Amino acid sequence: MIATLDFHITRTKNSKLAGTDFNKLPFGRVFSDHMLVVEYEDNEWKTPQILPYGKLEIAPSMLAIHYGQSIFEGMKAHRKEDGEIVMFRPELNFQRMNASAVRMCMPTIPEEIFFGGMSKLLQIEADWVPQTSGSSMYLRPVMYASDEVVGMHPSTGYRFVVMCCPSGPYYEKSLRMKVETDYVRAASGGIGAAKTAGNYAASLYPAKLAQDQGFDQIIWTDSQHRKFIEESGTMNLMFKINGKIVTPDVHDTILNGVTRRTLLHLAKHWGYEVEERPLSIDELKTVLENGTMEEFFGVGTAAVIAQMEAIGFNDKVFELKPLEENGFALKAKKYLQDLCKGKIADEFGWLYSVMK
Ligand code: COI
């Protein structure tokens, strides 16, 4: 049971709602009217505030921008056909955010602030939750170190902020992916399993080099052998090989994605054999050459299910067939769309009701 919270609420006097085109929602660029802000000071979380979305003051010495003590999550809220607003599996984001907090030496966020704060924000922003098919309310919780100090210490102050972006699809087209063997995302013992800013910053330069070669994104390989597939810069990766759903097993260099876990659950439920295991570049090339790789797709909260057009290795680029409507990936995508619209029953209890 989540305790009731007090809030300090300041409503905007200049709503942007009427001027927002819900038929054209670029991902992550439109922000709703309000945000949640909770300060952590003197070893405790203070009263949550709901404020007009806008700039927050930061000092040039703020610890997060020097040393990267900053974590975040990606979540979605949906409007069902009957008008109810639901979040998708938020407890998994809550658990992962607090696991990231522990790894990055930050305070954990209490359940009542995470769920209560986000629910209150969504209730205030209800009119911003898109109705249009293929769009949703992307929620971006972020926590960062706010101390003003130049020196390597964990911060004593933190700020937890949640902003809401009514958004269309993250990827509008299928992707050309490059298998990266020069640069690495994460090494064992590092911070690869935490959803922290630096992991994303690390992907920018190799992704830019890949883009210069005509690719859209990279596929990371492991730091030790540069041989085993890990994840992409923006999502986990999944394959259907010879009828089986195969994905790299999660360990401390891979982010344990919510969509990844959801699809593995659906695959098992629908009777597919599922293998979470190391998948080498050599195996990938073999199954691409002998035609047993039936599906390849990306999975993530923002990306949902991303279609792939090609996989490039150092010596060869394989062009891929589009995913088939009756295949696993697109069947799972439709299932999730229907579930979040309330067209089918929530048989696994994945929807968290925010407002009827
Ligand atoms: C998400 O899928 O929610 C992410 O945080 C990935 C990011 C590249 C948008």
Boltz pocket constraint, residues with backbone or C-beta under 6 A from the ligand:
constraints:
  - pocket:
      binder: B
      contacts: [[A, 73], [A, 74], [A, 75], [A, 233], [A, 234], [A, 235], [A, 300], [A, 301], [A, 302], [A, 303]]
      max_distance: 6.0
